[in-house]
């Protein structure tokens, strides 16, 4: 484990990935499988199904 900055994610393990859309480095709380795109938080919002409020 060599993560320098811990956010407010509790004790969930974060994995550094490159967003498939904007190519920014981000972290996700799941292990990237490598065969599907991974998005940063902003792009994930765009790709997830719209929710009604
Ligand atoms: Zn992105």
mmCIF file of the protein (N, C-alpha, C, O) and its ligand, coordinates in Angstrom:
data_MODEL
# 
_entry.id   MODEL 
# 
loop_
_entity.id 
_entity.type 
_entity.pdbx_number_of_molecules 
1 polymer     1 
2 non-polymer 1 
# 
_entity_poly.entity_id                      1 
_entity_poly.type                           'polypeptide(L)' 
_entity_poly.nstd_linkage                   no 
_entity_poly.nstd_monomer                   no 
_entity_poly.pdbx_seq_one_letter_code       
;(UNK)(UNK)(UNK)(UNK)(UNK)(UNK)(UNK)(UNK)(UNK)(UNK)(UNK)(UNK)(UNK)(UNK)(UNK)(UNK)
(UNK)(UNK)(UNK)(UNK)(UNK)(UNK)(UNK)(UNK)(UNK)(UNK)(UNK)(UNK)(UNK)(UNK)(UNK)(UNK)
(UNK)(UNK)(UNK)(UNK)(UNK)(UNK)(UNK)(UNK)(UNK)(UNK)(UNK)(UNK)(UNK)(UNK)(UNK)(UNK)
(UNK)(UNK)(UNK)(UNK)(UNK)
;
_entity_poly.pdbx_seq_one_letter_code_can   XXXXXXXXXXXXXXXXXXXXXXXXXXXXXXXXXXXXXXXXXXXXXXXXXXXXX 
_entity_poly.pdbx_strand_id                 A 
# 
loop_
_entity_poly_seq.entity_id 
_entity_poly_seq.num 
_entity_poly_seq.mon_id 
_entity_poly_seq.hetero 
1 1  UNK n 
1 2  UNK n 
1 3  UNK n 
1 4  UNK n 
1 5  UNK n 
1 6  UNK n 
1 7  UNK n 
1 8  UNK n 
1 9  UNK n 
1 10 UNK n 
1 11 UNK n 
1 12 UNK n 
1 13 UNK n 
1 14 UNK n 
1 15 UNK n 
1 16 UNK n 
1 17 UNK n 
1 18 UNK n 
1 19 UNK n 
1 20 UNK n 
1 21 UNK n 
1 22 UNK n 
1 23 UNK n 
1 24 UNK n 
1 25 UNK n 
1 26 UNK n 
1 27 UNK n 
1 28 UNK n 
1 29 UNK n 
1 30 UNK n 
1 31 UNK n 
1 32 UNK n 
1 33 UNK n 
1 34 UNK n 
1 35 UNK n 
1 36 UNK n 
1 37 UNK n 
1 38 UNK n 
1 39 UNK n 
1 40 UNK n 
1 41 UNK n 
1 42 UNK n 
1 43 UNK n 
1 44 UNK n 
1 45 UNK n 
1 46 UNK n 
1 47 UNK n 
1 48 UNK n 
1 49 UNK n 
1 50 UNK n 
1 51 UNK n 
1 52 UNK n 
1 53 UNK n 
# 
loop_
_struct_asym.id 
_struct_asym.entity_id 
A 1 
B 2 
# 
loop_
_chem_comp.id 
_chem_comp.type 
_chem_comp.mon_nstd_flag 
UNK 'L-peptide linking' . 
ZN  non-polymer         . 
# 
_pdbx_entity_nonpoly.entity_id   2 
_pdbx_entity_nonpoly.name        ? 
_pdbx_entity_nonpoly.comp_id     ZN 
# 
_pdbx_nonpoly_scheme.asym_id         B 
_pdbx_nonpoly_scheme.entity_id       2 
_pdbx_nonpoly_scheme.mon_id          ZN 
_pdbx_nonpoly_scheme.ndb_seq_num     1 
_pdbx_nonpoly_scheme.pdb_seq_num     101 
_pdbx_nonpoly_scheme.auth_seq_num    101 
_pdbx_nonpoly_scheme.pdb_mon_id      ZN 
_pdbx_nonpoly_scheme.auth_mon_id     ZN 
_pdbx_nonpoly_scheme.pdb_strand_id   A 
_pdbx_nonpoly_scheme.pdb_ins_code    . 
# 
loop_
_atom_site.group_PDB 
_atom_site.id 
_atom_site.type_symbol 
_atom_site.label_atom_id 
_atom_site.label_alt_id 
_atom_site.label_comp_id 
_atom_site.label_asym_id 
_atom_site.label_entity_id 
_atom_site.label_seq_id 
_atom_site.pdbx_PDB_ins_code 
_atom_site.Cartn_x 
_atom_site.Cartn_y 
_atom_site.Cartn_z 
_atom_site.occupancy 
_atom_site.B_iso_or_equiv 
_atom_site.pdbx_formal_charge 
_atom_site.auth_seq_id 
_atom_site.auth_comp_id 
_atom_site.auth_asym_id 
_atom_site.auth_atom_id 
_atom_site.pdbx_PDB_model_num 
ATOM   1   N  N  . UNK A 1 1  ? 0.834   -1.206 0.000   1.00 0.00 ? 1   UNK A N  1 
ATOM   2   C  CA . UNK A 1 1  ? 0.000   0.000  0.000   1.00 0.00 ? 1   UNK A CA 1 
ATOM   3   C  C  . UNK A 1 1  ? 0.864   1.249  0.000   1.00 0.00 ? 1   UNK A C  1 
ATOM   4   O  O  . UNK A 1 1  ? 1.641   1.478  0.927   1.00 0.00 ? 1   UNK A O  1 
ATOM   5   N  N  . UNK A 1 2  ? 0.725   2.041  -1.028  1.00 0.00 ? 2   UNK A N  1 
ATOM   6   C  CA . UNK A 1 2  ? 1.542   3.238  -1.124  1.00 0.00 ? 2   UNK A CA 1 
ATOM   7   C  C  . UNK A 1 2  ? 0.689   4.453  -1.448  1.00 0.00 ? 2   UNK A C  1 
ATOM   8   O  O  . UNK A 1 2  ? 1.139   5.393  -2.102  1.00 0.00 ? 2   UNK A O  1 
ATOM   9   N  N  . UNK A 1 3  ? -0.533  4.414  -0.982  1.00 0.00 ? 3   UNK A N  1 
ATOM   10  C  CA . UNK A 1 3  ? -1.394  5.558  -1.245  1.00 0.00 ? 3   UNK A CA 1 
ATOM   11  C  C  . UNK A 1 3  ? -1.069  6.690  -0.283  1.00 0.00 ? 3   UNK A C  1 
ATOM   12  O  O  . UNK A 1 3  ? -1.119  6.514  0.934   1.00 0.00 ? 3   UNK A O  1 
ATOM   13  N  N  . UNK A 1 4  ? -0.737  7.854  -0.835  1.00 0.00 ? 4   UNK A N  1 
ATOM   14  C  CA . UNK A 1 4  ? -0.349  8.964  0.024   1.00 0.00 ? 4   UNK A CA 1 
ATOM   15  C  C  . UNK A 1 4  ? -1.538  9.681  0.611   1.00 0.00 ? 4   UNK A C  1 
ATOM   16  O  O  . UNK A 1 4  ? -1.544  10.021 1.794   1.00 0.00 ? 4   UNK A O  1 
ATOM   17  N  N  . UNK A 1 5  ? -2.543  9.913  -0.207  1.00 0.00 ? 5   UNK A N  1 
ATOM   18  C  CA . UNK A 1 5  ? -3.663  10.712 0.279   1.00 0.00 ? 5   UNK A CA 1 
ATOM   19  C  C  . UNK A 1 5  ? -4.904  9.856  0.428   1.00 0.00 ? 5   UNK A C  1 
ATOM   20  O  O  . UNK A 1 5  ? -5.355  9.211  -0.519  1.00 0.00 ? 5   UNK A O  1 
ATOM   21  N  N  . UNK A 1 6  ? -5.432  9.864  1.605   1.00 0.00 ? 6   UNK A N  1 
ATOM   22  C  CA . UNK A 1 6  ? -6.674  9.136  1.844   1.00 0.00 ? 6   UNK A CA 1 
ATOM   23  C  C  . UNK A 1 6  ? -7.816  10.131 1.929   1.00 0.00 ? 6   UNK A C  1 
ATOM   24  O  O  . UNK A 1 6  ? -7.767  11.095 2.693   1.00 0.00 ? 6   UNK A O  1 
ATOM   25  N  N  . UNK A 1 7  ? -8.825  9.886  1.148   1.00 0.00 ? 7   UNK A N  1 
ATOM   26  C  CA . UNK A 1 7  ? -9.970  10.784 1.178   1.00 0.00 ? 7   UNK A CA 1 
ATOM   27  C  C  . UNK A 1 7  ? -10.912 10.396 2.288   1.00 0.00 ? 7   UNK A C  1 
ATOM   28  O  O  . UNK A 1 7  ? -10.511 9.782  3.276   1.00 0.00 ? 7   UNK A O  1 
ATOM   29  N  N  . UNK A 1 8  ? -12.160 10.755 2.121   1.00 0.00 ? 8   UNK A N  1 
ATOM   30  C  CA . UNK A 1 8  ? -13.128 10.419 3.144   1.00 0.00 ? 8   UNK A CA 1 
ATOM   31  C  C  . UNK A 1 8  ? -13.885 9.161  2.772   1.00 0.00 ? 8   UNK A C  1 
ATOM   32  O  O  . UNK A 1 8  ? -15.113 9.122  2.846   1.00 0.00 ? 8   UNK A O  1 
ATOM   33  N  N  . UNK A 1 9  ? -13.171 8.156  2.382   1.00 0.00 ? 9   UNK A N  1 
ATOM   34  C  CA . UNK A 1 9  ? -13.825 6.944  1.910   1.00 0.00 ? 9   UNK A CA 1 
ATOM   35  C  C  . UNK A 1 9  ? -13.834 5.842  2.963   1.00 0.00 ? 9   UNK A C  1 
ATOM   36  O  O  . UNK A 1 9  ? -14.081 4.679  2.642   1.00 0.00 ? 9   UNK A O  1 
ATOM   37  N  N  . UNK A 1 10 ? -13.570 6.194  4.200   1.00 0.00 ? 10  UNK A N  1 
ATOM   38  C  CA . UNK A 1 10 ? -13.555 5.168  5.222   1.00 0.00 ? 10  UNK A CA 1 
ATOM   39  C  C  . UNK A 1 10 ? -12.412 4.204  5.000   1.00 0.00 ? 10  UNK A C  1 
ATOM   40  O  O  . UNK A 1 10 ? -11.297 4.624  4.691   1.00 0.00 ? 10  UNK A O  1 
ATOM   41  N  N  . UNK A 1 11 ? -12.669 2.924  5.151   1.00 0.00 ? 11  UNK A N  1 
ATOM   42  C  CA . UNK A 1 11 ? -11.584 1.961  4.988   1.00 0.00 ? 11  UNK A CA 1 
ATOM   43  C  C  . UNK A 1 11 ? -11.708 1.191  3.687   1.00 0.00 ? 11  UNK A C  1 
ATOM   44  O  O  . UNK A 1 11 ? -11.135 0.111  3.539   1.00 0.00 ? 11  UNK A O  1 
ATOM   45  N  N  . UNK A 1 12 ? -12.461 1.749  2.741   1.00 0.00 ? 12  UNK A N  1 
ATOM   46  C  CA . UNK A 1 12 ? -12.565 1.084  1.447   1.00 0.00 ? 12  UNK A CA 1 
ATOM   47  C  C  . UNK A 1 12 ? -11.257 1.209  0.705   1.00 0.00 ? 12  UNK A C  1 
ATOM   48  O  O  . UNK A 1 12 ? -10.620 2.263  0.718   1.00 0.00 ? 12  UNK A O  1 
ATOM   49  N  N  . UNK A 1 13 ? -10.866 0.155  0.071   1.00 0.00 ? 13  UNK A N  1 
ATOM   50  C  CA . UNK A 1 13 ? -9.620  0.182  -0.681  1.00 0.00 ? 13  UNK A CA 1 
ATOM   51  C  C  . UNK A 1 13 ? -9.848  0.891  -2.005  1.00 0.00 ? 13  UNK A C  1 
ATOM   52  O  O  . UNK A 1 13 ? -10.772 0.567  -2.750  1.00 0.00 ? 13  UNK A O  1 
ATOM   53  N  N  . UNK A 1 14 ? -8.995  1.860  -2.284  1.00 0.00 ? 14  UNK A N  1 
ATOM   54  C  CA . UNK A 1 14 ? -9.133  2.613  -3.520  1.00 0.00 ? 14  UNK A CA 1 
ATOM   55  C  C  . UNK A 1 14 ? -8.050  2.191  -4.507  1.00 0.00 ? 14  UNK A C  1 
ATOM   56  O  O  . UNK A 1 14 ? -6.916  1.895  -4.129  1.00 0.00 ? 14  UNK A O  1 
ATOM   57  N  N  . UNK A 1 15 ? -8.430  2.174  -5.776  1.00 0.00 ? 15  UNK A N  1 
ATOM   58  C  CA . UNK A 1 15 ? -7.489  1.769  -6.812  1.00 0.00 ? 15  UNK A CA 1 
ATOM   59  C  C  . UNK A 1 15 ? -7.296  2.914  -7.784  1.00 0.00 ? 15  UNK A C  1 
ATOM   60  O  O  . UNK A 1 15 ? -8.258  3.482  -8.300  1.00 0.00 ? 15  UNK A O  1 
ATOM   61  N  N  . UNK A 1 16 ? -6.040  3.241  -8.023  1.00 0.00 ? 16  UNK A N  1 
ATOM   62  C  CA . UNK A 1 16 ? -5.752  4.323  -8.962  1.00 0.00 ? 16  UNK A CA 1 
ATOM   63  C  C  . UNK A 1 16 ? -5.955  3.831  -10.393 1.00 0.00 ? 16  UNK A C  1 
ATOM   64  O  O  . UNK A 1 16 ? -5.444  2.783  -10.786 1.00 0.00 ? 16  UNK A O  1 
ATOM   65  N  N  . UNK A 1 17 ? -6.707  4.605  -11.154 1.00 0.00 ? 17  UNK A N  1 
ATOM   66  C  CA . UNK A 1 17 ? -6.973  4.256  -12.545 1.00 0.00 ? 17  UNK A CA 1 
ATOM   67  C  C  . UNK A 1 17 ? -6.937  5.531  -13.388 1.00 0.00 ? 17  UNK A C  1 
ATOM   68  O  O  . UNK A 1 17 ? -6.969  6.643  -12.861 1.00 0.00 ? 17  UNK A O  1 
ATOM   69  N  N  . UNK A 1 18 ? -6.871  5.348  -14.691 1.00 0.00 ? 18  UNK A N  1 
ATOM   70  C  CA . UNK A 1 18 ? -6.985  6.473  -15.621 1.00 0.00 ? 18  UNK A CA 1 
ATOM   71  C  C  . UNK A 1 18 ? -8.391  6.429  -16.208 1.00 0.00 ? 18  UNK A C  1 
ATOM   72  O  O  . UNK A 1 18 ? -8.825  5.407  -16.739 1.00 0.00 ? 18  UNK A O  1 
ATOM   73  N  N  . UNK A 1 19 ? -9.080  7.534  -16.106 1.00 0.00 ? 19  UNK A N  1 
ATOM   74  C  CA . UNK A 1 19 ? -10.438 7.603  -16.625 1.00 0.00 ? 19  UNK A CA 1 
ATOM   75  C  C  . UNK A 1 19 ? -10.456 7.322  -18.118 1.00 0.00 ? 19  UNK A C  1 
ATOM   76  O  O  . UNK A 1 19 ? -9.641  7.859  -18.868 1.00 0.00 ? 19  UNK A O  1 
ATOM   77  N  N  . UNK A 1 20 ? -11.382 6.484  -18.545 1.00 0.00 ? 20  UNK A N  1 
ATOM   78  C  CA . UNK A 1 20 ? -11.436 6.093  -19.955 1.00 0.00 ? 20  UNK A CA 1 
ATOM   79  C  C  . UNK A 1 20 ? -11.916 7.235  -20.843 1.00 0.00 ? 20  UNK A C  1 
ATOM   80  O  O  . UNK A 1 20 ? -11.737 7.190  -22.060 1.00 0.00 ? 20  UNK A O  1 
ATOM   81  N  N  . UNK A 1 21 ? -12.514 8.236  -20.258 1.00 0.00 ? 21  UNK A N  1 
ATOM   82  C  CA . UNK A 1 21 ? -13.047 9.324  -21.077 1.00 0.00 ? 21  UNK A CA 1 
ATOM   83  C  C  . UNK A 1 21 ? -12.131 10.536 -21.087 1.00 0.00 ? 21  UNK A C  1 
ATOM   84  O  O  . UNK A 1 21 ? -11.715 10.983 -22.156 1.00 0.00 ? 21  UNK A O  1 
ATOM   85  N  N  . UNK A 1 22 ? -11.810 11.074 -19.921 1.00 0.00 ? 22  UNK A N  1 
ATOM   86  C  CA . UNK A 1 22 ? -11.032 12.316 -19.891 1.00 0.00 ? 22  UNK A CA 1 
ATOM   87  C  C  . UNK A 1 22 ? -9.556  12.068 -19.612 1.00 0.00 ? 22  UNK A C  1 
ATOM   88  O  O  . UNK A 1 22 ? -8.759  13.006 -19.598 1.00 0.00 ? 22  UNK A O  1 
ATOM   89  N  N  . UNK A 1 23 ? -9.188  10.807 -19.390 1.00 0.00 ? 23  UNK A N  1 
ATOM   90  C  CA . UNK A 1 23 ? -7.781  10.413 -19.199 1.00 0.00 ? 23  UNK A CA 1 
ATOM   91  C  C  . UNK A 1 23 ? -7.145  11.015 -17.954 1.00 0.00 ? 23  UNK A C  1 
ATOM   92  O  O  . UNK A 1 23 ? -5.921  11.079 -17.839 1.00 0.00 ? 23  UNK A O  1 
ATOM   93  N  N  . UNK A 1 24 ? -7.979  11.450 -17.034 1.00 0.00 ? 24  UNK A N  1 
ATOM   94  C  CA . UNK A 1 24 ? -7.441  11.947 -15.779 1.00 0.00 ? 24  UNK A CA 1 
ATOM   95  C  C  . UNK A 1 24 ? -7.221  10.781 -14.831 1.00 0.00 ? 24  UNK A C  1 
ATOM   96  O  O  . UNK A 1 24 ? -7.904  9.760  -14.904 1.00 0.00 ? 24  UNK A O  1 
ATOM   97  N  N  . UNK A 1 25 ? -6.248  10.955 -13.937 1.00 0.00 ? 25  UNK A N  1 
ATOM   98  C  CA . UNK A 1 25 ? -6.049  9.926  -12.920 1.00 0.00 ? 25  UNK A CA 1 
ATOM   99  C  C  . UNK A 1 25 ? -7.126  10.082 -11.851 1.00 0.00 ? 25  UNK A C  1 
ATOM   100 O  O  . UNK A 1 25 ? -7.412  11.184 -11.383 1.00 0.00 ? 25  UNK A O  1 
ATOM   101 N  N  . UNK A 1 26 ? -7.705  8.961  -11.486 1.00 0.00 ? 26  UNK A N  1 
ATOM   102 C  CA . UNK A 1 26 ? -8.736  8.995  -10.468 1.00 0.00 ? 26  UNK A CA 1 
ATOM   103 C  C  . UNK A 1 26 ? -8.640  7.721  -9.646  1.00 0.00 ? 26  UNK A C  1 
ATOM   104 O  O  . UNK A 1 26 ? -7.806  6.856  -9.917  1.00 0.00 ? 26  UNK A O  1 
ATOM   105 N  N  . UNK A 1 27 ? -9.494  7.613  -8.649  1.00 0.00 ? 27  UNK A N  1 
ATOM   106 C  CA . UNK A 1 27 ? -9.493  6.412  -7.831  1.00 0.00 ? 27  UNK A CA 1 
ATOM   107 C  C  . UNK A 1 27 ? -10.896 5.857  -7.759  1.00 0.00 ? 27  UNK A C  1 
ATOM   108 O  O  . UNK A 1 27 ? -11.877 6.598  -7.683  1.00 0.00 ? 27  UNK A O  1 
ATOM   109 N  N  . UNK A 1 28 ? -10.973 4.554  -7.783  1.00 0.00 ? 28  UNK A N  1 
ATOM   110 C  CA . UNK A 1 28 ? -12.282 3.912  -7.713  1.00 0.00 ? 28  UNK A CA 1 
ATOM   111 C  C  . UNK A 1 28 ? -12.276 2.903  -6.566  1.00 0.00 ? 28  UNK A C  1 
ATOM   112 O  O  . UNK A 1 28 ? -11.242 2.307  -6.264  1.00 0.00 ? 28  UNK A O  1 
ATOM   113 N  N  . UNK A 1 29 ? -13.418 2.716  -5.938  1.00 0.00 ? 29  UNK A N  1 
ATOM   114 C  CA . UNK A 1 29 ? -13.501 1.825  -4.774  1.00 0.00 ? 29  UNK A CA 1 
ATOM   115 C  C  . UNK A 1 29 ? -13.680 0.361  -5.139  1.00 0.00 ? 29  UNK A C  1 
ATOM   116 O  O  . UNK A 1 29 ? -14.122 -0.442 -4.318  1.00 0.00 ? 29  UNK A O  1 
ATOM   117 N  N  . UNK A 1 30 ? -13.336 0.018  -6.374  1.00 0.00 ? 30  UNK A N  1 
ATOM   118 C  CA . UNK A 1 30 ? -13.415 -1.379 -6.786  1.00 0.00 ? 30  UNK A CA 1 
ATOM   119 C  C  . UNK A 1 30 ? -12.191 -1.714 -7.613  1.00 0.00 ? 30  UNK A C  1 
ATOM   120 O  O  . UNK A 1 30 ? -11.499 -0.820 -8.099  1.00 0.00 ? 30  UNK A O  1 
ATOM   121 N  N  . UNK A 1 31 ? -11.927 -2.980 -7.770  1.00 0.00 ? 31  UNK A N  1 
ATOM   122 C  CA . UNK A 1 31 ? -10.736 -3.372 -8.521  1.00 0.00 ? 31  UNK A CA 1 
ATOM   123 C  C  . UNK A 1 31 ? -11.055 -3.366 -10.010 1.00 0.00 ? 31  UNK A C  1 
ATOM   124 O  O  . UNK A 1 31 ? -11.915 -4.121 -10.463 1.00 0.00 ? 31  UNK A O  1 
ATOM   125 N  N  . UNK A 1 32 ? -10.365 -2.518 -10.776 1.00 0.00 ? 32  UNK A N  1 
ATOM   126 C  CA . UNK A 1 32 ? -10.633 -2.461 -12.209 1.00 0.00 ? 32  UNK A CA 1 
ATOM   127 C  C  . UNK A 1 32 ? -10.322 -3.802 -12.857 1.00 0.00 ? 32  UNK A C  1 
ATOM   128 O  O  . UNK A 1 32 ? -9.256  -4.378 -12.639 1.00 0.00 ? 32  UNK A O  1 
ATOM   129 N  N  . UNK A 1 33 ? -11.252 -4.287 -13.647 1.00 0.00 ? 33  UNK A N  1 
ATOM   130 C  CA . UNK A 1 33 ? -11.062 -5.600 -14.268 1.00 0.00 ? 33  UNK A CA 1 
ATOM   131 C  C  . UNK A 1 33 ? -10.189 -5.505 -15.509 1.00 0.00 ? 33  UNK A C  1 
ATOM   132 O  O  . UNK A 1 33 ? -9.588  -6.495 -15.925 1.00 0.00 ? 33  UNK A O  1 
ATOM   133 N  N  . UNK A 1 34 ? -10.116 -4.305 -16.108 1.00 0.00 ? 34  UNK A N  1 
ATOM   134 C  CA . UNK A 1 34 ? -9.255  -4.136 -17.262 1.00 0.00 ? 34  UNK A CA 1 
ATOM   135 C  C  . UNK A 1 34 ? -9.966  -4.354 -18.589 1.00 0.00 ? 34  UNK A C  1 
ATOM   136 O  O  . UNK A 1 34 ? -9.479  -3.917 -19.631 1.00 0.00 ? 34  UNK A O  1 
ATOM   137 N  N  . UNK A 1 35 ? -11.114 -5.025 -18.561 1.00 0.00 ? 35  UNK A N  1 
ATOM   138 C  CA . UNK A 1 35 ? -11.808 -5.290 -19.819 1.00 0.00 ? 35  UNK A CA 1 
ATOM   139 C  C  . UNK A 1 35 ? -13.036 -4.402 -19.980 1.00 0.00 ? 35  UNK A C  1 
ATOM   140 O  O  . UNK A 1 35 ? -13.813 -4.560 -20.922 1.00 0.00 ? 35  UNK A O  1 
ATOM   141 N  N  . UNK A 1 36 ? -13.195 -3.480 -19.062 1.00 0.00 ? 36  UNK A N  1 
ATOM   142 C  CA . UNK A 1 36 ? -14.290 -2.526 -19.230 1.00 0.00 ? 36  UNK A CA 1 
ATOM   143 C  C  . UNK A 1 36 ? -13.796 -1.142 -18.825 1.00 0.00 ? 36  UNK A C  1 
ATOM   144 O  O  . UNK A 1 36 ? -12.904 -1.016 -17.985 1.00 0.00 ? 36  UNK A O  1 
ATOM   145 N  N  . UNK A 1 37 ? -14.378 -0.109 -19.423 1.00 0.00 ? 37  UNK A N  1 
ATOM   146 C  CA . UNK A 1 37 ? -13.898 1.243  -19.149 1.00 0.00 ? 37  UNK A CA 1 
ATOM   147 C  C  . UNK A 1 37 ? -14.156 1.653  -17.705 1.00 0.00 ? 37  UNK A C  1 
ATOM   148 O  O  . UNK A 1 37 ? -15.146 1.258  -17.090 1.00 0.00 ? 37  UNK A O  1 
ATOM   149 N  N  . UNK A 1 38 ? -13.238 2.454  -17.185 1.00 0.00 ? 38  UNK A N  1 
ATOM   150 C  CA . UNK A 1 38 ? -13.391 2.983  -15.835 1.00 0.00 ? 38  UNK A CA 1 
ATOM   151 C  C  . UNK A 1 38 ? -13.432 4.500  -15.944 1.00 0.00 ? 38  UNK A C  1 
ATOM   152 O  O  . UNK A 1 38 ? -12.640 5.106  -16.667 1.00 0.00 ? 38  UNK A O  1 
ATOM   153 N  N  . UNK A 1 39 ? -14.349 5.093  -15.231 1.00 0.00 ? 39  UNK A N  1 
ATOM   154 C  CA . UNK A 1 39 ? -14.518 6.539  -15.334 1.00 0.00 ? 39  UNK A CA 1 
ATOM   155 C  C  . UNK A 1 39 ? -14.253 7.217  -14.002 1.00 0.00 ? 39  UNK A C  1 
ATOM   156 O  O  . UNK A 1 39 ? -14.434 6.628  -12.936 1.00 0.00 ? 39  UNK A O  1 
ATOM   157 N  N  . UNK A 1 40 ? -13.819 8.469  -14.086 1.00 0.00 ? 40  UNK A N  1 
ATOM   158 C  CA . UNK A 1 40 ? -13.688 9.267  -12.884 1.00 0.00 ? 40  UNK A CA 1 
ATOM   159 C  C  . UNK A 1 40 ? -15.092 9.647  -12.420 1.00 0.00 ? 40  UNK A C  1 
ATOM   160 O  O  . UNK A 1 40 ? -16.082 9.321  -13.074 1.00 0.00 ? 40  UNK A O  1 
ATOM   161 N  N  . UNK A 1 41 ? -15.164 10.327 -11.305 1.00 0.00 ? 41  UNK A N  1 
ATOM   162 C  CA . UNK A 1 41 ? -16.476 10.608 -10.742 1.00 0.00 ? 41  UNK A CA 1 
ATOM   163 C  C  . UNK A 1 41 ? -17.333 11.434 -11.689 1.00 0.00 ? 41  UNK A C  1 
ATOM   164 O  O  . UNK A 1 41 ? -18.521 11.162 -11.865 1.00 0.00 ? 41  UNK A O  1 
ATOM   165 N  N  . UNK A 1 42 ? -16.719 12.451 -12.299 1.00 0.00 ? 42  UNK A N  1 
ATOM   166 C  CA . UNK A 1 42 ? -17.480 13.317 -13.203 1.00 0.00 ? 42  UNK A CA 1 
ATOM   167 C  C  . UNK A 1 42 ? -18.014 12.544 -14.399 1.00 0.00 ? 42  UNK A C  1 
ATOM   168 O  O  . UNK A 1 42 ? -19.189 12.661 -14.749 1.00 0.00 ? 42  UNK A O  1 
ATOM   169 N  N  . UNK A 1 43 ? -17.150 11.758 -15.023 1.00 0.00 ? 43  UNK A N  1 
ATOM   170 C  CA . UNK A 1 43 ? -17.566 11.026 -16.199 1.00 0.00 ? 43  UNK A CA 1 
ATOM   171 C  C  . UNK A 1 43 ? -18.531 9.902  -15.823 1.00 0.00 ? 43  UNK A C  1 
ATOM   172 O  O  . UNK A 1 43 ? -19.424 9.556  -16.596 1.00 0.00 ? 43  UNK A O  1 
ATOM   173 N  N  . UNK A 1 44 ? -18.348 9.351  -14.663 1.00 0.00 ? 44  UNK A N  1 
ATOM   174 C  CA . UNK A 1 44 ? -19.246 8.289  -14.213 1.00 0.00 ? 44  UNK A CA 1 
ATOM   175 C  C  . UNK A 1 44 ? -20.678 8.813  -14.106 1.00 0.00 ? 44  UNK A C  1 
ATOM   176 O  O  . UNK A 1 44 ? -21.637 8.116  -14.437 1.00 0.00 ? 44  UNK A O  1 
ATOM   177 N  N  . UNK A 1 45 ? -20.797 10.039 -13.641 1.00 0.00 ? 45  UNK A N  1 
ATOM   178 C  CA . UNK A 1 45 ? -22.122 10.641 -13.544 1.00 0.00 ? 45  UNK A CA 1 
ATOM   179 C  C  . UNK A 1 45 ? -22.781 10.733 -14.913 1.00 0.00 ? 45  UNK A C  1 
ATOM   180 O  O  . UNK A 1 45 ? -23.995 10.578 -15.045 1.00 0.00 ? 45  UNK A O  1 
ATOM   181 N  N  . UNK A 1 46 ? -21.964 10.986 -15.929 1.00 0.00 ? 46  UNK A N  1 
ATOM   182 C  CA . UNK A 1 46 ? -22.516 11.123 -17.281 1.00 0.00 ? 46  UNK A CA 1 
ATOM   183 C  C  . UNK A 1 46 ? -22.927 9.773  -17.849 1.00 0.00 ? 46  UNK A C  1 
ATOM   184 O  O  . UNK A 1 46 ? -23.845 9.681  -18.665 1.00 0.00 ? 46  UNK A O  1 
ATOM   185 N  N  . UNK A 1 47 ? -22.230 8.719  -17.403 1.00 0.00 ? 47  UNK A N  1 
ATOM   186 C  CA . UNK A 1 47 ? -22.466 7.417  -18.011 1.00 0.00 ? 47  UNK A CA 1 
ATOM   187 C  C  . UNK A 1 47 ? -23.471 6.571  -17.250 1.00 0.00 ? 47  UNK A C  1 
ATOM   188 O  O  . UNK A 1 47 ? -23.983 5.586  -17.782 1.00 0.00 ? 47  UNK A O  1 
ATOM   189 N  N  . UNK A 1 48 ? -23.750 6.937  -16.042 1.00 0.00 ? 48  UNK A N  1 
ATOM   190 C  CA . UNK A 1 48 ? -24.704 6.143  -15.276 1.00 0.00 ? 48  UNK A CA 1 
ATOM   191 C  C  . UNK A 1 48 ? -26.118 6.512  -15.708 1.00 0.00 ? 48  UNK A C  1 
ATOM   192 O  O  . UNK A 1 48 ? -26.337 7.615  -16.210 1.00 0.00 ? 48  UNK A O  1 
ATOM   193 N  N  . UNK A 1 49 ? -27.058 5.633  -15.529 1.00 0.00 ? 49  UNK A N  1 
ATOM   194 C  CA . UNK A 1 49 ? -28.444 5.926  -15.910 1.00 0.00 ? 49  UNK A CA 1 
ATOM   195 C  C  . UNK A 1 49 ? -28.971 7.133  -15.139 1.00 0.00 ? 49  UNK A C  1 
ATOM   196 O  O  . UNK A 1 49 ? -28.689 7.306  -13.953 1.00 0.00 ? 49  UNK A O  1 
ATOM   197 N  N  . UNK A 1 50 ? -29.719 7.938  -15.820 1.00 0.00 ? 50  UNK A N  1 
ATOM   198 C  CA . UNK A 1 50 ? -30.272 9.129  -15.178 1.00 0.00 ? 50  UNK A CA 1 
ATOM   199 C  C  . UNK A 1 50 ? -31.240 8.735  -14.069 1.00 0.00 ? 50  UNK A C  1 
ATOM   200 O  O  . UNK A 1 50 ? -32.004 7.777  -14.182 1.00 0.00 ? 50  UNK A O  1 
ATOM   201 N  N  . UNK A 1 51 ? -31.175 9.507  -13.008 1.00 0.00 ? 51  UNK A N  1 
ATOM   202 C  CA . UNK A 1 51 ? -32.058 9.212  -11.891 1.00 0.00 ? 51  UNK A CA 1 
ATOM   203 C  C  . UNK A 1 51 ? -33.100 10.297 -11.753 1.00 0.00 ? 51  UNK A C  1 
ATOM   204 O  O  . UNK A 1 51 ? -32.834 11.467 -12.028 1.00 0.00 ? 51  UNK A O  1 
ATOM   205 N  N  . UNK A 1 52 ? -34.244 9.919  -11.341 1.00 0.00 ? 52  UNK A N  1 
ATOM   206 C  CA . UNK A 1 52 ? -35.269 10.923 -11.068 1.00 0.00 ? 52  UNK A CA 1 
ATOM   207 C  C  . UNK A 1 52 ? -35.123 11.392 -9.635  1.00 0.00 ? 52  UNK A C  1 
ATOM   208 O  O  . UNK A 1 52 ? -34.795 10.611 -8.743  1.00 0.00 ? 52  UNK A O  1 
ATOM   209 N  N  . UNK A 1 53 ? -35.370 12.675 -9.423  1.00 0.00 ? 53  UNK A N  1 
ATOM   210 C  CA . UNK A 1 53 ? -35.248 13.203 -8.073  1.00 0.00 ? 53  UNK A CA 1 
ATOM   211 C  C  . UNK A 1 53 ? -36.612 13.400 -7.443  1.00 0.00 ? 53  UNK A C  1 
ATOM   212 O  O  . UNK A 1 53 ? -36.705 13.841 -6.298  1.00 0.00 ? 53  UNK A O  1 
HETATM 213 ZN ZN . ZN  B 2 .  ? -13.223 11.374 -16.547 1.00 0.00 ? 101 ZN  A ZN 1 
# 
